[in-house]
Amino acid sequence: MRNLFKLIKSDEPTLTDGEYVYIKDKSVTIQICGNGVYCVNKWVESEQTMYHSAFMTLTDAMKIVINNKYNGVNK
């Protein structure tokens, strides 16, 4: 499952989070929020807006992205 994502580590971990970018749709990422929690983010270019999901495990976040069910970020 992880092979569908590219890990982008933060250059400044105290300022920004690392993320997993979905290879099939770079507007969808999984933000590494720390303490074992993640959230799904979806950038909508036409709205110039980033939508976020609730916090969850990495496995759950990856399943949501792969199954195209972004839980609150499905735009």
Steps between C-alpha positions, in 0.01 A plus 500: 500500500784743583635461148208720382636791704821702501630606840606866512689569821484847649814713474387684816316249724434762767318719244343267243381140490624231267248340267424209275403614149259275310679411176177475296375845610754745641220723634435232765746464786518337840640738756723357775356675805714327764426264787386232255219702344451611141243691297402496136531830313346586163600814307222635276664728246179664378421611857860565606411301814645208696247265661598279797362181652482400864807342662556125444765231465726491196344174380149645523610817321661303217189281461278810480720653230532179298123440518432865408298562820663806649265530802414868498758598241335338200476786250 
